Amino acid sequence: MKIFKFGGASVKDANGVKNLLNVVNKKADKNTIIVVSAMGKTTNALEKIVSNYFTSKNDLNLLITELYEYHKRILENLFPEKHQILNEIKILFQKIKFFLDNNKSPNHSFVYDQIVVFGEIISTTIINSYLVHNNINSIWLDARECIKTDSNYRGGNVQWSETQKRIKEKIQHDKINVTQGFIGSDKNNFNTTLGREGSDYTAAIFAYSLNSESVTIWKDVPGVLNGDPKVFKNSQLLEQISYFEAIELAFYGASVIHPKTLQPLQKKEIPLYVKSFLNPNGNGTKISKGLDLVPTIPCYIFKGNLCLLKLSSLDFSFIVEDNISKIFKSLHEFKMKVDVIQNSAISFSVCVYDKYNKMDEFIKKMEGKFDIKINSNVCLYTIRHFDDNSIKNISNGKKLLLEQRTEKTIQLIFPS
């Protein structure tokens, strides 16, 4: 079995859906699972709806209507005027409204997961209908019935034993199975999500559970590049990389691969291909066991909207295990992702992503224990396989706040 994953950019409009059909016709056979993300910027739009629901609610109906009209325009360019899919999508949007009208939970993350999953439900409903409309032998598969997680909303942890059992039961090997990335459900059958960009992870979960031949992620770039072309000029294609190198890049924040995706594939040595949906016959990038980095060049990763904190002891005592454990316990409590740490005798610097806007609570808890200095809105550059020229290109004209380097990796923090 092969697993194909298509991201939101690949199905952002009618032409993207038509191109998906072209890729399926050229590269898929009946024993294929197609994992699809929400269309275009739909997840962002649904996040805005959730945010509005918890604030003013003044624009709630308008935001839902705008998102419906976006999908309706796609439908009008794919299907005949009175095709049943139009009514199916209308019903899904009615379900969004029904939940928001009747929800009693004040838990933002819970509400988020009940609403945001509709992006993938809608996209796969449209795409499966379009494949069937074009004589592809496909079925729609609800990933929530396959991938079971705990109730950690917005970051569900996969219950592997139950998930593998359900996937093996639900998959139809004589058809193309169209399913959703990013989503699952808990023991009470409430919707859960696997974290942003979790659709790649979904593909890996299915591949691991079915001992698949390969996973191919279809993107709007030729493969894995040595830097995000939106940030770094003259990015180059990496023809092949090892699991280890890919995990390192993902850990530091390379956006082309979800950090959780590679571990289940590595365990069963399932190769991962990253290819362009605009050029299905291109070689792309192969990620597999023991492959050298080809070509051997610096790889650049950028992260913005971070906070750099410097915590110093008030009484000039050493920052050692006891103090560090208190700091990390609080970072964990407020769900702040740590990107860089550095400590001296009496100070501890940490660069974090404040995903849940808990910085004020963290500072309040640390006050009285440490002197705290904050650099808000900093950016982090990570260079794997760095050389003098690569450092110079990144640092030119910027004020360096913090530097950390190992044999193969350097991390540089600057004001935004």
C-alpha positions in Angstrom: 0.0 0.0 0.0 1.1 3.5 -0.8 0.2 6.6 1.2 -0.2 10.0 -0.7 -0.6 13.2 1.3 -1.8 16.5 -0.2 -1.4 19.7 1.7 -3.8 22.7 1.8 -1.8 24.6 -0.8 -2.2 21.8 -3.3 -6.0 21.9 -3.2 -6.6 25.6 -2.5 -8.8 26.0 -5.6 -10.6 24.0 -8.4 -7.4 23.8 -10.4 -5.6 22.2 -7.5 -8.3 19.6 -7.1 -8.1 18.9 -10.8 -4.3 18.5 -10.5 -4.8 16.1 -7.6 -6.9 13.9 -10.0 -4.1 14.1 -12.5 -1.5 12.9 -9.9 -3.9 10.1 -8.9 -4.3 9.0 -12.5 -0.6 9.0 -13.1 0.8 7.7 -9.8 -1.8 5.9 -7.7 -3.3 2.5 -7.9 -6.3 1.0 -6.1 -4.2 0.1 -3.0 -3.6 3.8 -2.1 -4.6 6.0 0.8 -4.9 9.7 0.0 -4.6 12.0 3.1 -5.8 15.5 2.5 -5.5 18.7 4.5 -8.1 21.5 4.6 -8.2 23.6 1.4 -6.0 26.7 1.2 -6.2 28.9 4.3 -9.3 27.2 5.7 -7.7 26.2 9.0 -6.8 29.8 9.6 -10.3 30.9 8.8 -11.8 28.3 11.2 -9.4 29.5 13.9 -10.6 33.0 13.3 -14.2 31.7 13.7 -13.3 30.0 17.0 -11.6 33.2 18.3 -14.6 35.3 17.3 -16.9 32.9 19.1 -15.0 33.5 22.4 -14.9 37.3 21.9 -17.4 39.6 20.3 -19.4 37.1 18.1 -20.3 40.1 16.0 -18.8 38.8 12.8 -19.4 35.1 13.5 -22.1 34.5 10.9 -20.2 36.6 8.3 -17.0 34.6 8.8 -18.8 31.3 8.4 -20.6 32.6 5.3 -17.3 33.8 3.7 -15.8 30.4 4.3 -18.8 28.7 2.8 -18.7 30.9 -0.3 -15.0 30.1 -0.8 -15.8 26.4 -0.9 -18.9 27.0 -3.0 -16.8 28.7 -5.7 -14.6 25.7 -5.8 -17.6 23.4 -6.2 -19.0 25.5 -9.0 -15.8 24.9 -11.0 -15.7 21.2 -10.4 -19.3 19.8 -10.6 -22.5 20.2 -12.6 -25.0 22.8 -11.2 -27.3 20.4 -9.3 -24.7 17.8 -8.1 -25.5 16.4 -4.6 -22.2 17.6 -3.2 -23.5 21.1 -3.0 -26.1 20.0 -0.5 -23.6 17.8 1.4 -21.2 20.8 2.0 -24.1 23.0 3.0 -25.1 20.5 5.7 -21.5 20.4 7.0 -21.5 24.2 7.4 -24.9 23.9 9.2 -23.2 21.5 11.6 -20.6 24.2 12.4 -23.3 26.7 13.3 -25.3 24.1 15.3 -22.3 23.3 17.5 -21.5 27.0 18.1 -25.2 27.7 18.9 -25.5 24.8 21.4 -22.0 24.5 22.9 -21.8 24.9 26.7 -18.0 24.2 27.2 -15.8 27.2 28.0 -12.7 25.2 27.1 -11.1 27.0 24.1 -9.0 24.0 23.0 -12.0 21.7 23.1 -14.1 24.1 21.0 -11.2 24.6 18.7 -11.0 20.8 18.0 -14.7 20.4 17.5 -14.7 23.2 14.8 -11.3 23.2 13.1 -11.7 19.5 12.0 -14.4 20.6 9.6 -11.7 21.9 7.3 -10.5 18.4 6.5 -14.0 16.9 6.6 -15.1 19.4 3.9 -12.0 19.1 1.7 -12.1 15.3 1.6 -15.8 15.2 1.0 -15.3 17.4 -2.0 -12.2 15.6 -3.3 -13.7 12.1 -2.9 -16.9 13.2 -4.8 -14.7 14.7 -7.5 -12.7 11.5 -7.9 -15.9 9.4 -8.1 -17.4 11.9 -10.5 -14.4 11.2 -12.7 -14.7 7.4 -12.5 -12.1 6.8 -9.8 -12.9 3.8 -7.6 -12.6 5.7 -4.3 -14.3 5.9 -0.9 -14.4 8.5 1.9 -12.9 7.3 5.1 -13.5 9.1 8.4 -10.0 9.4 10.1 -11.8 10.0 13.4 -13.0 6.4 13.3 -9.4 5.3 12.8 -7.1 7.5 14.8 -7.8 7.4 18.5 -6.1 9.8 20.8 -6.2 10.9 24.4 -8.2 14.1 25.3 -5.3 16.5 25.0 -7.2 18.9 22.7 -5.1 20.7 20.0 -2.3 18.1 20.5 -3.8 14.7 20.8 -1.5 11.8 21.7 -2.1 8.7 19.5 -3.3 5.6 21.2 -1.3 3.3 19.0 -2.8 -0.1 19.8 -6.4 0.9 19.3 -5.5 3.0 16.2 -3.7 0.2 14.4 -6.6 -2.1 15.1 -9.1 0.3 13.7 -7.1 1.2 10.6 -6.7 -2.4 9.7 -10.4 -2.9 10.1 -11.6 0.2 8.2 -9.2 0.2 5.1 -10.6 -1.2 1.9 -7.6 -2.5 -0.1 -9.5 -2.8 -3.4 -10.3 1.0 -3.5 -8.5 4.3 -3.1 -9.3 5.5 0.4 -9.6 9.3 0.8 -9.2 10.4 4.4 -8.3 13.5 6.5 -5.0 14.6 7.9 -4.6 16.3 11.3 -7.7 14.8 13.0 -8.8 12.0 15.3 -11.1 11.4 18.2 -10.9 10.5 21.9 -12.6 7.7 23.9 -15.8 9.8 24.1 -15.7 10.3 20.3 -15.1 14.0 20.6 -12.9 15.5 17.8 -9.2 15.9 18.5 -6.4 17.4 16.4 -2.8 16.3 16.2 -1.2 19.8 16.2 -0.7 22.2 13.4 0.7 20.7 10.2 -0.3 17.3 11.6 -1.5 15.9 8.2 2.0 14.6 7.5 1.8 12.8 10.8 -1.5 11.2 9.8 0.1 9.8 6.7 2.9 8.3 8.8 0.3 6.8 11.3 -1.5 5.0 8.4 1.8 3.9 6.9 3.1 2.5 10.2 -0.2 0.7 10.9 -0.3 -0.9 7.5 3.4 -1.6 6.9 3.1 0.5 3.8 5.5 0.5 0.8 6.1 4.3 1.0 4.7 7.7 1.9 4.7 10.5 -0.6 4.0 14.1 0.5 2.9 16.2 -2.5 3.8 19.9 -2.1 4.1 23.1 -4.0 7.9 22.9 -3.9 10.2 20.4 -5.8 11.0 18.5 -2.6 12.9 19.2 0.7 14.8 22.4 0.1 17.8 23.7 2.1 15.7 26.7 3.2 12.1 28.0 3.0 12.1 29.9 -0.4 9.7 32.5 1.2 12.5 33.4 3.6 15.8 32.4 1.9 16.8 33.3 -1.6 18.3 30.7 -4.0 17.1 27.7 -2.0 18.3 24.4 -3.4 16.7 20.9 -3.6 18.1 18.2 -1.3 18.0 15.0 -3.4 18.3 12.7 -0.5 18.6 12.8 3.3 18.7 10.3 6.1 15.9 9.9 8.7 18.4 11.2 11.3 19.1 14.4 9.3 15.4 14.9 8.5 14.5 14.5 12.2 17.2 17.1 13.1 15.8 19.5 10.6 12.2 18.9 11.8 13.3 19.3 15.4 14.7 22.7 14.6 11.6 23.7 12.8 11.9 22.9 9.1 8.3 23.5 8.0 8.4 21.0 5.1 8.1 18.0 7.5 6.1 17.7 10.8 8.4 16.8 13.7 6.3 13.7 14.6 6.1 12.3 11.1 9.5 10.7 10.8 9.6 8.5 14.0 7.0 5.9 13.0 8.4 5.7 9.5 11.9 5.2 10.8 10.9 2.4 13.1 9.7 0.3 10.1 12.1 1.8 7.6 9.4 3.1 5.3 10.8 5.6 2.8 9.3 9.1 2.6 9.3 11.0 -0.6 8.6 14.7 -0.9 7.6 15.7 -4.4 6.0 18.5 -6.3 2.3 18.1 -7.3 3.1 20.5 -10.2 5.7 18.1 -11.5 4.6 14.5 -10.5 7.4 12.9 -12.6 10.2 14.9 -10.8 12.5 13.0 -8.5 11.8 15.1 -5.5 13.6 14.2 -2.2 14.0 10.7 -0.7 14.2 10.3 3.0 15.3 6.9 4.1 17.7 4.9 6.3 21.4 5.8 6.2 21.3 8.2 3.2 24.0 10.9 3.1 22.9 14.5 2.6 23.1 15.2 -1.1 24.2 17.8 -1.9 26.2 18.6 1.3 25.3 22.3 1.8 24.1 24.5 4.7 20.4 24.1 5.6 18.6 27.1 6.9 15.6 27.3 9.3 13.8 30.4 10.4 11.4 30.9 13.3 9.7 34.2 14.2 7.5 35.6 16.9 9.5 34.1 19.8 10.4 35.5 23.2 13.9 35.5 24.7 13.9 35.4 28.5 16.9 35.9 30.7 16.3 34.8 34.3 19.0 35.7 36.9 19.2 34.7 40.5 18.4 37.6 42.9 21.0 36.6 45.5 23.8 35.8 43.0 23.5 32.1 43.8 24.3 29.6 41.0 21.7 28.7 38.5 22.0 24.9 38.9 19.7 21.9 38.9 17.2 23.1 41.5 16.6 26.5 39.9 16.6 25.0 36.4 14.0 22.4 37.3 11.7 25.1 38.7 12.0 27.1 35.4 11.3 24.0 33.2 8.4 22.9 35.4 6.7 26.3 34.9 7.5 26.3 31.1 5.8 22.9 30.9 2.9 24.1 33.0 2.2 27.0 30.7 2.9 24.9 27.5 5.7 27.0 26.2 7.8 25.4 23.5 11.5 25.8 24.2 13.8 26.4 21.2 17.1 27.4 22.7 18.6 27.3 26.2 21.8 28.7 27.6 23.0 29.2 31.1 25.9 30.9 32.9 26.8 30.8 36.6 23.9 33.1 37.7 21.7 33.4 34.7 19.6 31.2 32.5 18.5 32.3 29.0 15.6 30.5 27.2 14.0 31.2 23.8 10.4 30.1 23.8 7.2 30.1 21.6 4.3 31.3 23.7 1.6 29.4 21.8 -1.2 29.8 24.3 -0.4 33.4 25.3 0.7 32.4 28.9 3.7 34.7 29.2 2.2 37.0 31.8 1.2 34.1 34.0 4.7 32.6 33.6 6.4 35.9 34.6 4.1 36.4 37.6 5.0 32.9 38.9 8.8 33.6 38.4 8.8 37.1 39.9 10.3 37.1 43.4 12.5 34.1 42.5 14.4 35.6 39.6 15.3 38.9 38.0 13.6 38.6 34.5 14.5 40.4 31.3 12.3 39.9 28.2 13.1 40.4 24.5 9.7 40.0 22.8 9.2 39.2 19.1 12.7 37.9 18.4 13.6 35.6 15.5 15.7 32.5 15.5 17.9 31.3 12.6 19.2 27.7 12.7 21.9 26.6 10.2 22.7 22.9 9.9 26.1 22.2 8.3 27.1 25.8 8.7 30.2 27.5 7.3 31.6 31.0 7.6 29.7 32.3 4.5 26.4 31.0 5.7 26.8 32.7 9.1 27.8 35.9 7.4 24.8 35.9 5.1 22.4 35.5 8.0 24.2 37.9 10.5 24.9 40.7 8.1 23.6 44.0 9.6 21.7 42.4 12.5 22.2 42.8 16.2 23.0 39.4 17.7 21.2 38.7 21.0 22.4 35.1 21.5 24.5 32.5 19.7 24.8 28.8 20.3 26.8 26.3 18.3 27.7 22.7 18.2 29.8 20.8 15.6 27.2 20.8 12.9 24.5 23.4 14.1 24.5 27.0 14.9 21.6 29.0 16.3 21.4 32.8 16.1 18.8 35.0 17.8 18.1 38.5 16.6 15.5 41.2 17.2 12.7 41.0 14.5 
